[in-house]
Amino acid sequence: MSQNTAPREPRTTPSTSGAWASGGTLFAGVLMLVTGFMDVFQGIAGIAEDDVYTRVGDYVFKFDLTTWGWIHLILGVILAVAGFGILKGAEWGRVAGIALASLNVLFQFLFLPYQPWWALFSMAISIFVIWALATDDAYGRDKTF
């Protein structure tokens, strides 16, 4: 009877925060896709009708709603592409996701006078996406044990 005397590599379990970040990365990719599609629809609504959104108050950041529509449409398409890249595990998706989520926070802040609740919600989603993508150190690696 022969025994296998080859040393076994110890199995390491990921830390709790690492597991959260890893699961958060998958969720971040899905959220990027959803946010991208919602921005596309928001952009189409702004382009099609200028009276869809009404300004809540008088703010410094005054753009024509057609301009906001084009900004949201273009940003939405790029966000959806980056979300797809995140789900595929591409390194460019992670970098683009962090950069585009940061840009989305900025644009949603500027869009606060027109859709305050949706802008705050979208900013919170983007901040979660930035956190999830920035803290997952195993992103894009082969995860076989």
C-alpha positions in Angstrom: 0.0 0.0 0.0 1.6 3.3 -1.0 1.0 6.5 0.6 1.0 9.9 -1.1 3.7 11.7 0.8 3.5 14.9 -1.1 2.8 17.8 1.2 -0.6 19.3 1.0 -1.0 23.0 0.6 -3.0 24.4 3.4 -6.4 25.8 2.4 -6.9 29.3 3.3 -10.3 30.8 3.8 -10.8 34.3 2.6 -11.3 36.9 5.3 -14.8 38.2 5.9 -14.1 41.6 4.4 -12.4 39.9 1.4 -15.5 37.8 0.9 -17.7 40.9 1.1 -15.5 42.7 -1.4 -15.5 39.7 -3.8 -19.3 39.3 -3.7 -19.6 43.1 -3.8 -17.6 43.1 -7.1 -20.1 40.9 -8.8 -22.9 43.0 -7.4 -21.1 46.2 -8.4 -20.9 44.9 -12.0 -24.7 44.3 -12.0 -25.3 47.7 -10.4 -23.1 49.4 -13.1 -25.2 47.7 -15.8 -28.5 48.8 -14.2 -27.3 52.3 -13.5 -26.1 52.5 -17.1 -29.4 51.5 -18.5 -31.3 53.8 -16.2 -29.0 56.7 -17.2 -29.8 55.8 -20.9 -33.5 56.0 -20.2 -33.0 59.2 -18.2 -31.1 60.7 -21.1 -33.7 59.7 -23.6 -36.4 61.3 -21.5 -34.4 64.5 -21.2 -33.7 64.6 -25.0 -37.3 63.8 -26.0 -39.1 66.3 -23.8 -37.6 69.3 -22.1 -40.5 69.5 -19.7 -40.1 66.0 -18.2 -37.9 67.4 -15.4 -38.6 70.5 -13.5 -36.0 72.3 -11.4 -36.7 72.3 -7.7 -35.0 75.6 -6.9 -32.6 78.1 -8.4 -29.1 76.6 -8.5 -25.8 77.7 -9.9 -25.6 74.6 -12.1 -27.9 75.5 -14.9 -27.8 73.4 -18.1 -30.4 72.9 -20.8 -32.3 69.6 -20.2 -31.4 68.5 -23.7 -27.8 68.8 -22.7 -28.4 66.8 -19.6 -30.1 64.2 -21.7 -27.1 63.8 -23.9 -24.8 63.7 -20.9 -26.8 60.9 -19.3 -27.3 59.0 -22.5 -23.5 58.9 -23.3 -22.5 58.2 -19.6 -25.2 55.5 -19.4 -23.8 53.6 -22.4 -20.3 53.9 -21.1 -21.4 52.8 -17.6 -23.1 49.7 -19.1 -20.0 48.7 -21.1 -17.8 49.1 -18.0 -20.4 47.0 -16.0 -20.1 44.3 -18.6 -16.3 44.5 -18.3 -16.5 44.1 -14.6 -18.7 41.0 -14.9 -16.2 39.5 -17.4 -13.4 40.1 -14.9 -11.4 42.4 -17.1 -8.9 44.6 -15.4 -9.9 47.6 -17.6 -13.4 47.1 -16.3 -12.3 47.6 -12.8 -10.3 50.7 -13.6 -13.1 52.1 -15.8 -15.7 51.2 -13.2 -14.0 53.2 -10.5 -13.4 56.2 -12.8 -16.9 56.2 -14.3 -18.6 55.7 -10.9 -16.7 58.7 -9.6 -17.8 60.7 -12.7 -21.4 59.5 -12.1 -21.3 60.8 -8.5 -20.2 64.2 -9.9 -22.8 64.3 -12.6 -25.6 63.2 -10.3 -24.6 65.9 -7.8 -24.9 68.4 -10.5 -28.3 66.9 -11.5 -29.7 67.2 -7.9 -31.9 70.2 -8.8 -33.9 68.1 -11.4 -34.2 64.7 -9.7 -33.1 64.9 -6.1 -34.1 61.5 -4.9 -32.9 59.6 -7.9 -29.7 61.5 -7.9 -29.0 60.7 -4.2 -29.8 57.0 -4.8 -27.6 56.9 -7.9 -24.7 58.6 -5.9 -25.1 56.0 -3.1 -24.9 53.1 -5.7 -21.8 54.6 -7.3 -20.1 55.0 -4.0 -20.7 51.3 -3.2 -19.4 50.4 -6.6 -16.2 52.4 -6.0 -15.8 50.7 -2.6 -16.4 47.2 -3.9 -14.0 47.6 -6.9 -11.3 49.3 -4.8 -11.2 46.7 -2.0 -11.3 43.5 -3.9 -7.7 42.4 -4.2 -8.5 39.1 -5.9 -10.3 40.8 -8.8 -9.3 39.3 -12.2 -7.2 36.5 -10.8 -7.8 32.8 -11.4 -9.8 31.7 -8.4 -9.2 27.9 -8.6 -8.0 26.2 -5.4 
